[in-house]
Amino acid sequence: MNLFAIREFRYLFTAQVIALFGTGLATVALGLLAYDLAGPRAGVVLSTALTIKMVLYVVIAPLAAAYVDRLPRRAFLVTLDVVRAAVVVALPFVTEVWQIYVLIGALQAASAAFTPTFQAVIPDIVTAEADYTRALSASQVAYTMESLLSPVLAAVALSFMTFNWLFVGTTIGFAVSAFLVLATRVPDARPSGHTNPWDRVASGVRTFTASPRLRGILALNLVVAAAGAIVIVNTVNYVRDVLGGDQSDVAWMLAASGSGTLLVALALPRVLDRIAERSVMLTGALVLVAATTIAALTATAELSSWAITAPLWFAVGGGMALIVTPTGRVLRSSVEPHRIPEVFAAQFSLSHLAWLATYPIAGWMATNAGFAPTWTTLAVIAGVAALAARSLWPAHEAAQPTTATPAPAPAPAPSGTVLARTAAEAEAAQGTLAAAQCSCVRAA
């Protein structure tokens, strides 16, 4: 069956794409709003807002995943879209920095609850295994395309309008998303029986500490966060204050990073058929260490130029894709099928913790000490984390699921359909990771 012939999936996927592009526009606009209010201290404002986001994602997402089965999911998703639209429409009227923090807190709390709820709906409306896997792939493509095209659209829009109108576009996107969800038949979830939302995350964390391969993933998360924080937090101030660019130039520089992500992500499936995930991911770490080191050196030597910065931002986007894209395959092959959800839940929280550590450095240190010492610090963090990843994840480690945390064996499958769904759930976990990690590189 054609995936997009399924009415409910077609509506929900369209709602997801519209909301994603709206959020991408808000990402660019938020940085420009911070610059408009705080000028040279925009990095502090932006990094604080992003830190609030990370805290809320780490705390709220597991709660939502555990308790969303107790709510009518369609009404819940629509309510969250309405909340996000209301918050974004208020952002252009902000006159104080603290107001940004309050509104971003409300926006990200709603987004942190929306993501796991939306992902849990897919297997209930796309029941065929092949269609289910394609649905997850389509979702990943949407996230990747948004990271590239949203800054480009913002750059075009900013050539004839002020950044405040980007918030209006975001509000319209959330409103349309809410309408499409409202027009979709979304079945309510069956009760899951979860009583403690942290049990799954805690079990997954124990698995990470027991597996050399997964300890390497932890270190690679930090490499991604150290390099990504430079692009996300510092672009607006660097382009405006050092390179002398305008609002549109900020968007185009962000698009350079998105281009690197997209091109590498498109090429990787064929590469991974021939090269092991460890080699690809460590290569990505090397690219990010090199890019951050060169950025630090150019900042120290005051060799700022568009010809240097744009390729570095492109390299950061590509290096991040080299690490993030294969991560789901590694996690999936590291545990038994019935333990996949807990490991991906742990990866979601642990990867956000890495960003929680690097965002404040990129914002506060750059404002108080300058780009050179800040980028040097982040380059050192990336380098140490890359070396740790290479050491923690030995090349000779066998690709067998870890059994460090015993778990009850799954009940015997009553039919081939259940066995097929188990395989589909493994694919779902990989899709969930890609979506979650891509969300890490959004400011709103």
Buried (B, 14 or more C-beta within 10 A) or exposed (E): EEBBEBEBBBBBBBBBBBBBBBBBBBBBBBBBBBBBBBEEBBBBBBBBBBBBBBBBBBBBBBBBBBBBBEBEBBEBBBBBBBBBBBBBBBBBEBEEBEBBBBBBBBBBBBBBBBBBBBBBBBBBBBEBBEBBBBBBBBBBBBBBBBBBBBBBBBBEBBEEEEBBBBBBBBBBBBBBBBBBBBEBEBEBBEEEEBEEBBBBBBBBBBBBEBBBBBBBBBBBBBBBBBBBBBBBBBBBBBBBBBBEBEBBBBBBBBBBBBBBBBBBBEBBEEBBEEEEBBEBBBBBBBBBBBBBBBBBBBBBEEEBEBEBBBBBBBBBBBBBBBBBBBBBBBBBEBBEBBBBBBBBBBBBBBBBBBBBBBBBBBBBBBBEEEBBBBBBBBBBBBBBBBBBBBEBBEEEBEEEBBEEBEEEEEEEEEEEEEEBBBEBBBBBBBBBBBBBBBBBBBBB
